[in-house]
Structure formats: structure tokens, C-alpha cells
Amino acid sequence: MGLIEKIEIESEKVFNYQETFDKCLINLDEELPPPPTALSIGQHNYKGIMYDNATFTYGEMSTVVAPQKSKKTFFKSALIASYIGGNTTNFFPSVKSKREKELYILDFDTEQGKYYSQRAFRRVTELVGNVYVNYLPFGVKSLSDDDRVSLIDGIVNDPRYKNKIGWISIDGIADLCSNTNDLVKSKKVIEKLMNWNEQGIHINNIIHQTFEKERGTGHLGSFCQKKSESVIFLKTTDTSAKNSPVEVKQKDSRGAPFDTFYFDLDLETILPKECEEPNW
């Protein structure tokens, strides 16, 4: 039996009133530091000094909302590669990693089969310029929604990785819920994400945009946006073109928002890269 199979699944816990009271009570006299930043996009001016934006912080979640065929998986790869570092600054100079130690990165693709998901995962290595051994990609299209959740939960609590994970990417989060319009099921998925956040992990969710509306699919999409510190929308600038720049816009932010920017695909390498705003 492997190590993962040996991990005990916790039974339903009895509510401990005093423990929960002490955990949730906020001491107003205590000076709490802001959560450390995992990844920043752009800068803001404060009293004449430029600071990197705390776009993605540890212990929080973010959501990328995008319509179909808007290069959302390319953007996801760019975020992960930027968090790792390496040569990625040549492609996305405005996205800066704040990672200060070796941490694991979990990348879950729920939509593509092994061949196409591997191509997307390899893109991360191509952007970075080398293989980051702590980057663990998983193709989970063949699993049920419950098994996907169980797998992620098992890895997060696996002694080999517990409290050593910095970033989790879930592309797409809707496949962790059998019905994104079911309030109860959607809420359970969000509660599980927040539970994983407790280990200081940043969780980046990718979800499809509801047709002609600025929100993610179903109740799950709404919950994701409400609980996220950063909500980012992708938009193809020319839907009639086979390849056109993508607009990256921050819709919601708890901190300073980044300025809208654009990325496109390099036709030789087929790698995403920041570009100028298109002038049609």
C-alpha cells in the first residue's frame, strides 16, 4: 500500500465551541502583518513611492473568468511560470514572483486529455527555461468530480507536501462540482478551497464566463468571485481572428488593482507573451 493510501481521512469533527471562539476572535490591539505576496502584477504609487501590487497572496484564492477560446490555459501557464521564475520575466515582465523558498506547485487540468494537458504543462517549463522539480502537474479529466476533490485533498494533506505547497491552480474549478447551479454543492467546494487555504496556499481558480455576463458559471462562479482577493477577466480583442491579443483586466481586488494589459502568442514558439494594446 502506498503512502497516499495510508493517509487517514478525518471523520466528522464534533464542534468545539471554546476552540472555535478563540480561533475566530480578532484581537484589535494586536498588530497583524499583511499576508505575504506570492505573485504581483504591476505597481501602484503610494506617497511618491512605487510598490508592487499584492495581487496574489498566500492563504487566499483568486479567480480567472474567461469565455471559451480566450487562451485562459496559456494565461494560467504564464502565472505558474512567473511564480517559479527563471526566464519568464522575458515574457511577462509585469508579473513578479515573491516566492522566497522552495515550495510545491500543484497544477490540475480538469478539461483536457493526457496529450493536450501535457502540452500545456510543458509550456510552463518552456517559459521558465528549465524543469522545476517541485512543479507537480495532474491531468484529472477522467476522474469524477468527487474523486478530483479527494485527490487534491489527499495531496494537500500528504505528509510529503503538507505545509510545503505555495500555489495550486485548478483549471477548471467547475469540474469539482457536479452542478455549478446547486447552492449546497457549490458551497461545499468553496469550503474545501478555504480549508486548503489554511495551510497558507494560494489557490488560483479558472472558470468559464457566463454567456454575455461578467461573472463565472453558476452559483460556484459567484462564490468563487465573492471569496477571491483578485478577480481577473480575460477577453479576446478580436473574435473574428484566429489569433488575436487577449485583454487581462482586474475586475475586483482587495488591494491595489493592476492596470489592464494584453498578451498574445508568439507564432514561432507558441508561447504567451505580453504585448502592446492592439490598435485596430
N, C-alpha and C positions, 0 to 999 in steps of 0.2 A: 504494500500500500504506500503511495506517495505521500509527501508531506502535506500537500493541499487536502488530500482526503482525510488526513488526521486532525485537521483543524476542527475544533468543536464549534458547532453552531449554537449560539446562545439561545436559551429558552426565553419565553416571555418573562420580563422582569416585573417584580412587584414594585409599585410606585412607592418611592421613599420620599415622604413629604419634606423632612428636615434637610436631607441631602439636596433635593431639588431647590428648596428655598435658598439655601446657602449658595448654590451654584448660580442662581439667576439674579440674586440681589446685587445691584450695582452700587458700589461704594463711591459716593460723589466726591469724597476727599482724596481718593486715590488718583494719581496721575497715570493714566493709561497711555502707553505708546501706540501710535497708529500701526495697523497691520503692515508687516514688511511687504514690499512690492516684489512680485515675481517677474513681471514684464511691463514695460511702459511704452506708450505710443505718444510721441510728440512732447511738447513742453508748454508751460504756462509762465506768465510773468507775475511775480508777487513782490511788491515793493522794490521794483527795479532789478530783481534777481530772477534769472530763468531757472525753473525747476522741471525735472522730468515728471510727466503725469503718472500718477499711480493707477494705471488703467486696470491691471490685473493684480490683485493682492492675494497672499496666502490665506487660506481659511475662508475664502469667498468663492462665488461662482460667477460666470459670465455667460452670455448667450449671443450667438451669431445667428441672425434671422436672414434667410435668403430664399429667393424664388429658385425654381429649378433652372439648371444650366447657367448658374451665375458664378461658377468657379469657386464655390464655397469650400470644396475639398482642397483646392490649391491654397486658399487663404488659411485654412486650418493647418496645412503643412508649413506655411510661412510662419505662423505663430509658434508652432512647436520648434521649428528650426531656429527661430530667433531666440527662443528660450534656451536652447542648447548653446547657441553662439557660433563660433567658427567663422566661416565666410559669409554667413547670412547677412551681415551688415552691408555687404556689397549689393544685395538685392533689396533689402528693406532697411535703409539707414535710419528711419524714424522710429523703428521698433527696437527697443534695447532690453537686453536681459539683465536682471538684477540677481540672478542665481549666484549664491556665494559658496556653495558646496556641492558635492556630487549627490544628486537626487535622482530617483527613478521617474521616468515619464511613461505614462500609460496612454496608448492611442488605440481607441476602439472604433472600428468601422463596421457599422451595422447594415450597410446598404449594398456593398459590392462583394462579389465572389473573391476567391483567393487571388486570382490572376490580377484583377484590377486593383484590389486593395493593396497587393504587394507593390504594384507600380506607384501607388500613392505614397506608401510607406518609404520606398526607396527615394522618393523625391526629397524627403527630409534629409537623408544622408547626402544627396547631391547638393542641396543648398548649403549645408554645414561644411561640406568638403571632406568629411571623414565619418567613420562609424562611431556613434556614441553608445558605449556598451550598456548604459542604463536606460536606453530607449527601447521600450517593450511594446511592439505593435501587435494587435489582435484583430483578426477578421472573424466576426461573430454573426454573420448573416444567417448561418444555418441553425442558430440556436433559437429557442423560444424566448419570448420577452422575459419570462421569469428566470430562465437559465442565464440570460445576459446579466441580469441584476445579480444573481447568485455568484456568477464568475467574477464580476468586478468586486463584489463584497468580499469574496474569498481572497482575492489578490491583495486588496487594501488591508485585510486583517491577517494575511500570511506573515509569519514571523520574519521571513526573509525581506519583506518590503514594508511592513508596518512602521509608520512614523519616519519613513525614508523616501516618501513619494512627494514630489513637488508639483506635478502637473498631471491632470487627467483630461483627455479630450474624448468626447463622445459624439461621434458623427454617424447617425443622428439619434438624438435623445428620444424622439418619438417612438423608436423601436424598443424602448424599455417599458413601454406601456401598451397593453393590448387595445386600449381605446382611449385616445387622447381627449375625447369629449366626456369621459367618465370622471366626475369630480373626485370620487373616492380613490380610484386607481391612480389618477394623476397626482393627487396629494401624497399618496404613499411613495411614489417615485421621488418627488421633491423632498420628502422627509428623509429618504435614504441618501440623497445627494448631500443634504445638510449634515447628516450623520458622518459621511465621509469627510466633509469639510472640517470636522472636529479635529482631524489629525494635522491640520494646517495645510491641507492640499488645496490648490486652486483647480476648480473644475470648469472647463470650457465646453459648453453645450452648443451643438449645431442643430438647428431646426428649420424646417421649411416655412416660408411665409404664406399666410393665408391669402388666397387669391384677392388681389386688389385692395388689401388692407394691411396696415403697418402693424402686424402682430404675428406671433408664431401660431402654429396649428393647434386648435382646440384649447381646452382648459389647461392642458400641460404647457402649451406655449405661453399662456397668460401667467401661470405660476412661475415659469422659468424667468420671464421678464420681471415679475414683481420681486423675486428673490435675488436677482443678479445685481452686482455692483456696476456692471457695464453691459449695456445692450447695444450691439452693433448690427447695422443693416447693410447688406450688400445689394448693389443694383447694377445691372448691366446697362451701360450707357447707350448702346445701340443694339436693340434686339433683332434687327434685321441682318446684322453682320455675324459671320461665323465666329470671328474672334474680335472682340472689342474690349476696351478698358472697363474695369469694374470700379464703381464708386464705393468707398468704405466710409460710412457715416455713423458717428456715435449718437444714438437717439437718447439714451438715458445714461446718467453717470452719477455716482455718489461723490466722486472727486472732480477735479478739473477735467473737462472733456477735451479730446483731441480734435484738431481741425480735420475736416473731411479731406481724404486723399484718395489716390487711384492706383491701381496696379493692372498690369497686363501680362501676357505670356510672351516670353522671348521665343521667337519662331524657330530658332536653331536648337536651343536646349529644352524647350517646352517647360521652362521653369518660370514661376511668377516673379514679377519684379515691379517695384514702384515706378510710376510714370507720371508725367505731367497731366493736368486736367485736359481732356480732349477738347479741341476747338473745331467743331464741325462746320 
